[in-house]
Amino acid sequence: MIRHLLAVALLAIGATFSQAQPSLPSSFQAKTIHSPEGADIFVRWGGHGPVVVFIHGYAENSDSWAPLAGDLMKDHTVVVPDLRGIGKSSKPEGGYDKKTRAKDIRAVVTGLGYDKTFVVAHDIGNTVAYAYAAIYPDKVLRLVVLDAPIPGIEPWSEILLNPEAGVWHFNFHGPDAERLVAGRERIYLDRIWNDFTGDPSKPDEATRNFFAATYAQPGGMRAGFAQFTAFSQDAKDNKIFEQVKLPMPVLAVGGEKSFGPLQAVIMRHVATNVREAVVAGSGHWLMEERPAETVALIRNFLDSPGIAAPANSSFVR
């Protein structure tokens, strides 16, 4: 009976998430906060309760968090910024190393009057979140990272050298790349979405068009490519961060058809208390491919009164 009720609940949540174009709740407030690091960060927030900061990834923007935001806002305060260079945030020439962008996130948190928060990140947002947690370890209550490597943290070197990893886009940038992609943003992004999905129909057509339009804005691809040009500096910074392990509980989530349990392997290099989860049947785009299952995992971790499981515990949903 319990299993049946859970299945019904997941189906109901999945139906709620089936909207074609991702969009944060209309009740959210919005403003732009200036970061002392030289960027203007667009942020939306809403709900009530403990504060959770979402840090999105590449080929998307903050709207990618729509399924999770809609659920957690019932009993959490949800803070959802666009990263520097993406969406409605400014697109300065520099500052795309993740240590600088972590300081952007701190400016958003304090600018809204908050201090200690949960942090949830995906894709390139993982590297920003890791830098944030390393710089401000006493400000992060719990950390969730979804399906992506962290520059400089092993098996980083193996990932870079493995042709099966499909990370060609890490080195595709510069003025000529900008010229090649101009007016063809959708073609470029399709390759990334298709390479890492576990379901060829996800992200869906409307979602792809929405995000492609975001990156087609003036300066959008220049800033997009800058996420990757900073990786060499990120790797150096992360090697230094790695010397002091993160003290907060960490949930490392991988898609079964993407990073899977490797996500936890990565995080165990940098944190002392890591829980592992693998989302069955999903590729990299967890919010698009398996929103109900992913939301349930994150909510369970954030709401757990204590992390009593062993540091290297694991489970599959």
C-alpha positions, -999 to 999 in steps of 0.1 A, spaced: 0 0 0 28 24 9 47 16 -22 15 22 -43 8 56 -26 44 66 -32 41 57 -69 9 77 -72 26 107 -55 55 106 -79 32 104 -109 13 134 -96 45 154 -91 57 143 -125 25 156 -141 31 189 -124 65 192 -139 54 184 -174 51 220 -185 70 225 -217 90 256 -208 107 258 -174 96 288 -154 101 297 -117 69 304 -97 53 337 -106 50 346 -70 88 349 -67 103 384 -62 131 395 -84 159 421 -83 195 427 -95 222 427 -68 256 443 -75 286 420 -66 317 438 -54 335 414 -78 322 434 -108 290 418 -119 253 425 -115 235 393 -105 198 388 -113 181 368 -86 146 356 -78 134 343 -45 103 332 -27 87 308 -2 93 307 36 115 287 59 152 277 59 171 293 30 182 272 0 204 287 -27 202 270 -62 232 273 -85 224 263 -121 246 249 -148 257 255 -184 233 253 -214 206 264 -189 198 293 -166 180 297 -132 147 286 -147 160 251 -149 153 248 -112 115 252 -117 106 217 -105 126 219 -73 117 255 -66 80 248 -69 83 220 -43 107 235 -18 91 269 -17 62 254 4 85 253 35 118 268 24 130 302 12 143 295 -22 170 318 -37 177 313 -74 203 335 -91 215 336 -127 252 331 -127 275 358 -139 273 359 -177 241 339 -180 204 347 -183 196 382 -170 228 387 -151 255 410 -165 281 397 -189 314 413 -179 346 406 -198 362 387 -169 356 371 -135 345 337 -147 367 317 -124 345 299 -99 362 315 -69 351 349 -81 316 337 -89 313 321 -55 318 357 -42 290 368 -65 268 342 -48 278 355 -14 269 390 -24 234 377 -34 229 359 -1 239 388 21 222 413 -2 189 396 5 196 397 42 205 360 47 236 343 61 237 305 65 220 285 38 216 251 22 232 251 -13 221 229 -43 240 229 -75 241 212 -109 267 209 -137 291 239 -138 272 252 -108 289 224 -88 323 241 -92 308 274 -81 291 257 -51 323 239 -42 343 272 -42 315 288 -21 315 260 4 353 260 6 355 298 11 325 300 35 323 266 52 305 280 82 278 295 59 268 262 42 246 240 63 243 212 37 255 209 1 239 190 -28 258 185 -61 243 171 -92 261 152 -119 293 170 -130 331 170 -125 350 196 -105 382 209 -123 413 197 -106 396 171 -84 402 135 -95 394 118 -118 395 152 -136 426 143 -156 412 110 -166 379 127 -177 399 152 -199 418 124 -216 389 100 -221 373 105 -256 342 87 -244 336 114 -218 324 137 -245 338 169 -230 349 185 -264 331 216 -254 355 223 -226 380 234 -252 357 249 -278 358 286 -272 374 319 -284 365 345 -310 364 320 -339 341 297 -319 318 327 -312 316 335 -350 309 299 -358 281 296 -333 265 331 -339 230 325 -351 235 288 -346 233 286 -308 205 260 -309 227 237 -331 256 240 -307 235 235 -275 216 206 -291 249 187 -293 256 193 -256 220 183 -246 220 153 -268 255 140 -258 245 139 -221 209 130 -219 196 96 -211 163 104 -229 166 119 -264 132 137 -259 146 156 -230 151 185 -227 120 190 -248 117 213 -278 102 243 -260 129 241 -233 157 239 -258 143 269 -277 140 289 -244 175 282 -233 190 287 -268 174 322 -269 190 330 -236 225 322 -249 217 341 -282 215 374 -263 243 399 -271 275 386 -254 257 354 -243 281 330 -261 312 350 -252 302 347 -216 291 311 -221 325 301 -234 342 320 -206 328 294 -182 353 270 -197 383 292 -203 385 296 -166 388 259 -159 427 260 -157 425 286 -130 396 267 -113 417 236 -112 446 254 -95 422 270 -69 405 237 -62 438 219 -56 443 245 -28 407 241 -15 411 203 -15 437 206 13 409 213 38 380 190 36 344 204 36 329 198 70 292 200 61 271 170 50 271 165 12 247 147 -11 263 137 -43 238 128 -70 246 112 -104 223 102 -132 226 65 -138 234 71 -175 258 99 -167 281 103 -137 263 78 -115 283 68 -84 313 87 -98 298 119 -84 303 106 -49 338 95 -57 346 131 -67 331 146 -36 348 122 -12 381 137 -23 370 171 -9 344 164 19 343 142 50 306 134 51 293 123 17 260 105 9 256 90 -25 225 88 -47 220 76 -83 189 85 -102 178 54 -121 174 59 -159 185 95 -159 213 111 -179 229 145 -170 197 167 -172 181 155 -139 156 183 -136 143 176 -171 147 138 -172 137 127 -137 124 157 -119 101 139 -94 128 115 -83 155 141 -81 133 165 -61 124 138 -36 161 129 -31 170 165 -24 140 172 -2 147 141 19 184 151 24 176 188 32 148 179 56 165 150 74 168 160 111 202 145 112 227 128 88 230 96 108 240 74 79 277 65 74 297 90 55 299 68 25 263 56 24 246 52 -9 212 46 -23 194 45 -57 160 61 -64 
